[in-house]
């Protein structure tokens, strides 16, 4: 199994009936492997699939006989999912290219368990809020990002880092995408920070701006960030959870017009400044948390 990935493995058990899958804590603490918890209809000694996550930085192999989790009797309704449905779910979870021709105006969902009398209400609700998932960036107007410099700060002017043909092509593609989405605009600022490409675990690269020199000259924002322990404790004994994920969350927060010239970055494509909050600024997490709060 590839590092930092998820997938399905075949398992067997002597358990028969509706059960609840719980992960093997020892497997996680020793190898950083986590089995997804949840209800499952099982047939004794028959192979069935469970979802597993490899959170480590190394590929993992599961020898035959490995105990990946435990099963206990579950009292409640369990919906059986076929292998074909699992494959369809895996395909749906793959990232799709974001272009105007491939934007999905309605979210894909599985409505098998929705009672027929609620189908029309569900479609109306999805249509009412279609802007939440049509692929366009939103705008959080609650706050804007400000950059306050320390007294005596002088402009940072750095040259672009050397890049090969492939890296230049990736940067050009990303710059064009940000221009189309209104995240950046051409600049004539005397400030200039270089672009870097950071490899990601899945083999792709992340477009980043080296703001280290600018961050050294910036007055730090001490707005409190939530403690993870408090977030987990707030869940209590809840059994059902929902997650909301902002698409490019930072890019939904505007940069104050009078401070945009400070965010200027330089590359072989030219000089650009950010109209939306970029990644890499020391106060970006504080601004995002303030906007969310």
Protein Blocks (a to p, Z undefined) as FASTA:
>chain_A
ZZhiadddddddfbecjddddddfklmmmnopacdeddddddehiacddddddfbfbdcd
ddehiafbdcdddedddddddfklmmmmmmmmpccdddfklpcfbdcddfklgcfklmmm
mmmmmmmmmmmmnopacddfkbccdddddehiacdddddddddfklmmmmmmmmmmmmmn
opaccdfbfbdcdddddddfkopacddddfklmmmmpccdfbdcddfklmmmmnmmafbd
cddddehkllmpccdfklmmmmpccdfkbccddfbdcehiaklmmmmmmmmZZ
